[in-house]
């Protein structure tokens, strides 16, 4: 009898401790758990062909259409939903570098820097022109304190560390994509995962060159 009673007491104590651990692991209403940075598959030609929405231009003409499914940029940056504003600027063609279209999106987190994240998306006449422009852009960033290649599948990508921003420069097919983020918008250890995640969301929504189908 004494052995059975000891077993019941021990079991009850284990249940209480277990429930205490579960309760302690739950976020409170004042300290919500941070959103994890999602990862998407590397963009591929077949994915690009199937996911491109019908439109008369190579690039979206509104920053609201850059991310698939009208994804909230705030969620990708780990901010409260709806707390990141955006300003769209549609650029002009530039025949000297075979630039056909350009779109700039300026994202501003509430209470953050005036320009928290800048996305520049450019379409060129052919992949060679896009690659050449990306190389010129990398060379032009002379004040970078460090640079390193970034893993982005078949795209060419370089991450630059500059005094006032972190910059990801990408060329993919006939397009270039640059993503510049101000210090403090996300943690230093999250800069590369966040920027490459954004690139992987944007690139599949661009139609491939006619000879790349």
One Martini backbone bead per residue (centre of mass of N, CA, C, O) as a GRO file, in nm:
protein
  213
    1UNK     BB    1   0.059   0.062  -0.021
    2UNK     BB    2   0.298   0.254   0.011
    3UNK     BB    3   0.399   0.219  -0.282
    4UNK     BB    4   0.141   0.324  -0.429
    5UNK     BB    5   0.132   0.609  -0.303
    6UNK     BB    6   0.409   0.703  -0.411
    7UNK     BB    7   0.337   0.676  -0.710
    8UNK     BB    8   0.107   0.886  -0.717
    9UNK     BB    9   0.271   1.128  -0.620
   10UNK     BB   10   0.485   1.125  -0.842
   11UNK     BB   11   0.290   1.159  -1.080
   12UNK     BB   12   0.162   1.430  -0.990
   13UNK     BB   13   0.426   1.592  -0.994
   14UNK     BB   14   0.489   1.554  -1.295
   15UNK     BB   15   0.235   1.696  -1.402
   16UNK     BB   16   0.287   1.973  -1.276
   17UNK     BB   17   0.561   2.025  -1.407
   18UNK     BB   18   0.466   1.997  -1.699
   19UNK     BB   19   0.259   2.228  -1.691
   20UNK     BB   20   0.462   2.447  -1.613
   21UNK     BB   21   0.630   2.432  -1.876
   22UNK     BB   22   0.404   2.498  -2.072
   23UNK     BB   23   0.329   2.774  -1.951
   24UNK     BB   24   0.615   2.906  -1.977
   25UNK     BB   25   0.617   2.873  -2.307
   26UNK     BB   26   0.403   3.081  -2.323
   27UNK     BB   27   0.305   3.360  -2.459
   28UNK     BB   28   0.234   3.666  -2.389
   29UNK     BB   29   0.054   3.947  -2.471
   30UNK     BB   30   0.331   4.133  -2.428
   31UNK     BB   31   0.517   3.866  -2.556
   32UNK     BB   32   0.543   3.788  -2.851
   33UNK     BB   33   0.631   3.578  -3.076
   34UNK     BB   34   0.838   3.565  -3.322
   35UNK     BB   35   0.867   3.566  -3.650
   36UNK     BB   36   0.948   3.356  -3.880
   37UNK     BB   37   1.164   3.301  -4.138
   38UNK     BB   38   1.092   3.214  -4.434
   39UNK     BB   39   1.140   2.946  -4.684
   40UNK     BB   40   1.209   2.922  -5.021
   41UNK     BB   41   1.250   2.813  -5.308
   42UNK     BB   42   1.437   2.819  -5.562
   43UNK     BB   43   1.437   2.969  -5.846
   44UNK     BB   44   1.276   2.872  -6.150
   45UNK     BB   45   1.171   2.846  -6.463
   46UNK     BB   46   0.902   2.692  -6.412
   47UNK     BB   47   0.807   2.874  -6.180
   48UNK     BB   48   0.802   3.138  -6.339
   49UNK     BB   49   0.598   3.061  -6.558
   50UNK     BB   50   0.356   2.976  -6.352
   51UNK     BB   51   0.364   3.263  -6.156
   52UNK     BB   52   0.300   3.468  -6.370
   53UNK     BB   53   0.125   3.735  -6.409
   54UNK     BB   54  -0.083   3.898  -6.604
   55UNK     BB   55   0.089   4.147  -6.811
   56UNK     BB   56   0.222   4.421  -7.009
   57UNK     BB   57   0.468   4.387  -6.820
   58UNK     BB   58   0.754   4.281  -6.665
   59UNK     BB   59   0.681   4.466  -6.435
   60UNK     BB   60   0.554   4.590  -6.188
   61UNK     BB   61   0.364   4.905  -6.107
   62UNK     BB   62   0.335   4.797  -5.805
   63UNK     BB   63   0.439   4.715  -5.484
   64UNK     BB   64   0.185   4.535  -5.415
   65UNK     BB   65   0.294   4.316  -5.661
   66UNK     BB   66   0.577   4.191  -5.580
   67UNK     BB   67   0.443   4.013  -5.379
   68UNK     BB   68   0.298   3.732  -5.319
   69UNK     BB   69  -0.026   3.761  -5.221
   70UNK     BB   70   0.011   4.027  -5.065
   71UNK     BB   71   0.241   4.040  -4.881
   72UNK     BB   72   0.347   4.134  -4.569
   73UNK     BB   73   0.629   4.300  -4.489
   74UNK     BB   74   0.609   4.302  -4.183
   75UNK     BB   75   0.627   3.994  -4.140
   76UNK     BB   76   0.917   3.962  -4.271
   77UNK     BB   77   1.037   4.176  -4.038
   78UNK     BB   78   0.890   4.129  -3.754
   79UNK     BB   79   0.628   4.300  -3.761
   80UNK     BB   80   0.351   4.443  -3.733
   81UNK     BB   81   0.077   4.439  -3.887
   82UNK     BB   82   0.073   4.719  -4.102
   83UNK     BB   83   0.365   4.886  -4.017
   84UNK     BB   84   0.446   4.904  -4.332
   85UNK     BB   85   0.531   5.127  -4.559
   86UNK     BB   86   0.483   5.239  -4.913
   87UNK     BB   87   0.675   5.356  -5.205
   88UNK     BB   88   0.622   5.427  -5.546
   89UNK     BB   89   0.865   5.400  -5.829
   90UNK     BB   90   0.869   5.473  -6.171
   91UNK     BB   91   1.081   5.426  -6.416
   92UNK     BB   92   1.305   5.467  -6.682
   93UNK     BB   93   1.443   5.418  -6.958
   94UNK     BB   94   1.787   5.290  -7.071
   95UNK     BB   95   1.960   5.251  -7.359
   96UNK     BB   96   2.269   5.242  -7.270
   97UNK     BB   97   2.183   4.959  -7.080
   98UNK     BB   98   1.913   4.812  -7.170
   99UNK     BB   99   1.679   4.953  -7.020
  100UNK     BB  100   1.324   4.911  -6.974
  101UNK     BB  101   1.269   4.876  -6.654
  102UNK     BB  102   1.157   5.038  -6.331
  103UNK     BB  103   1.147   4.963  -5.969
  104UNK     BB  104   1.062   5.139  -5.661
  105UNK     BB  105   1.074   5.043  -5.305
  106UNK     BB  106   0.972   5.217  -5.009
  107UNK     BB  107   1.027   5.107  -4.680
  108UNK     BB  108   0.842   5.197  -4.364
  109UNK     BB  109   0.874   5.163  -4.048
  110UNK     BB  110   0.733   5.216  -3.765
  111UNK     BB  111   0.960   5.421  -3.597
  112UNK     BB  112   1.170   5.430  -3.811
  113UNK     BB  113   1.336   5.481  -4.066
  114UNK     BB  114   1.264   5.645  -4.351
  115UNK     BB  115   1.450   5.403  -4.483
  116UNK     BB  116   1.451   5.069  -4.428
  117UNK     BB  117   1.368   4.962  -4.731
  118UNK     BB  118   1.512   4.895  -5.059
  119UNK     BB  119   1.362   4.824  -5.380
  120UNK     BB  120   1.521   4.719  -5.688
  121UNK     BB  121   1.375   4.680  -6.017
  122UNK     BB  122   1.514   4.543  -6.329
  123UNK     BB  123   1.478   4.554  -6.685
  124UNK     BB  124   1.615   4.387  -6.967
  125UNK     BB  125   1.687   4.279  -7.285
  126UNK     BB  126   1.911   4.091  -7.138
  127UNK     BB  127   2.116   3.900  -6.941
  128UNK     BB  128   2.387   4.044  -7.000
  129UNK     BB  129   2.295   4.328  -6.910
  130UNK     BB  130   2.227   4.253  -6.621
  131UNK     BB  131   2.506   4.145  -6.534
  132UNK     BB  132   2.665   4.405  -6.597
  133UNK     BB  133   2.509   4.590  -6.399
  134UNK     BB  134   2.572   4.439  -6.141
  135UNK     BB  135   2.880   4.475  -6.158
  136UNK     BB  136   2.872   4.784  -6.150
  137UNK     BB  137   2.732   4.806  -5.875
  138UNK     BB  138   2.949   4.667  -5.707
  139UNK     BB  139   3.182   4.862  -5.785
  140UNK     BB  140   3.035   5.133  -5.687
  141UNK     BB  141   3.062   5.013  -5.384
  142UNK     BB  142   3.334   5.150  -5.229
  143UNK     BB  143   3.225   5.155  -4.902
  144UNK     BB  144   3.259   4.868  -4.851
  145UNK     BB  145   3.364   4.653  -4.584
  146UNK     BB  146   3.205   4.403  -4.715
  147UNK     BB  147   3.201   4.087  -4.908
  148UNK     BB  148   2.961   3.833  -5.033
  149UNK     BB  149   2.836   3.558  -5.132
  150UNK     BB  150   2.504   3.450  -5.219
  151UNK     BB  151   2.263   3.213  -5.182
  152UNK     BB  152   2.062   3.183  -5.514
  153UNK     BB  153   2.115   2.975  -5.704
  154UNK     BB  154   2.113   3.092  -6.036
  155UNK     BB  155   2.177   3.339  -5.906
  156UNK     BB  156   2.351   3.642  -5.866
  157UNK     BB  157   2.506   3.719  -5.542
  158UNK     BB  158   2.570   4.012  -5.325
  159UNK     BB  159   2.696   4.101  -5.004
  160UNK     BB  160   2.693   4.422  -4.848
  161UNK     BB  161   2.885   4.615  -4.613
  162UNK     BB  162   2.771   4.918  -4.481
  163UNK     BB  163   2.744   5.187  -4.278
  164UNK     BB  164   2.407   5.238  -4.371
  165UNK     BB  165   2.399   4.933  -4.494
  166UNK     BB  166   2.250   4.646  -4.647
  167UNK     BB  167   2.348   4.478  -4.964
  168UNK     BB  168   2.165   4.319  -5.228
  169UNK     BB  169   2.299   4.184  -5.535
  170UNK     BB  170   2.113   4.092  -5.836
  171UNK     BB  171   2.113   3.838  -6.097
  172UNK     BB  172   1.831   3.739  -6.325
  173UNK     BB  173   1.846   3.700  -6.616
  174UNK     BB  174   1.693   4.017  -6.713
  175UNK     BB  175   1.759   4.090  -6.402
  176UNK     BB  176   1.758   4.322  -6.130
  177UNK     BB  177   1.832   4.315  -5.768
  178UNK     BB  178   1.784   4.539  -5.492
  179UNK     BB  179   1.867   4.524  -5.129
  180UNK     BB  180   1.818   4.774  -4.877
  181UNK     BB  181   1.918   4.782  -4.527
  182UNK     BB  182   1.888   4.910  -4.228
  183UNK     BB  183   2.000   4.940  -3.935
  184UNK     BB  184   1.773   4.761  -3.707
  185UNK     BB  185   1.534   4.629  -3.857
  186UNK     BB  186   1.719   4.387  -3.816
  187UNK     BB  187   1.909   4.161  -3.721
  188UNK     BB  188   2.224   4.085  -3.808
  189UNK     BB  189   2.158   3.764  -3.832
  190UNK     BB  190   1.899   3.842  -4.047
  191UNK     BB  191   1.979   3.978  -4.310
  192UNK     BB  192   2.033   3.751  -4.514
  193UNK     BB  193   1.772   3.583  -4.479
  194UNK     BB  194   1.575   3.816  -4.553
  195UNK     BB  195   1.688   3.897  -4.835
  196UNK     BB  196   1.676   3.614  -4.969
  197UNK     BB  197   1.376   3.572  -4.922
  198UNK     BB  198   1.279   3.807  -5.091
  199UNK     BB  199   1.407   3.721  -5.358
  200UNK     BB  200   1.248   3.442  -5.370
  201UNK     BB  201   0.971   3.597  -5.404
  202UNK     BB  202   1.024   3.782  -5.660
  203UNK     BB  203   1.154   3.622  -5.905
  204UNK     BB  204   0.912   3.421  -5.989
  205UNK     BB  205   0.735   3.692  -6.094
  206UNK     BB  206   0.922   3.677  -6.356
  207UNK     BB  207   0.957   3.681  -6.680
  208UNK     BB  208   1.116   3.514  -6.902
  209UNK     BB  209   1.299   3.482  -7.147
  210UNK     BB  210   1.225   3.360  -7.452
  211UNK     BB  211   1.500   3.160  -7.443
  212UNK     BB  212   1.410   3.032  -7.131
  213UNK     BB  213   1.163   2.821  -7.154
   0.00000   0.00000   0.00000
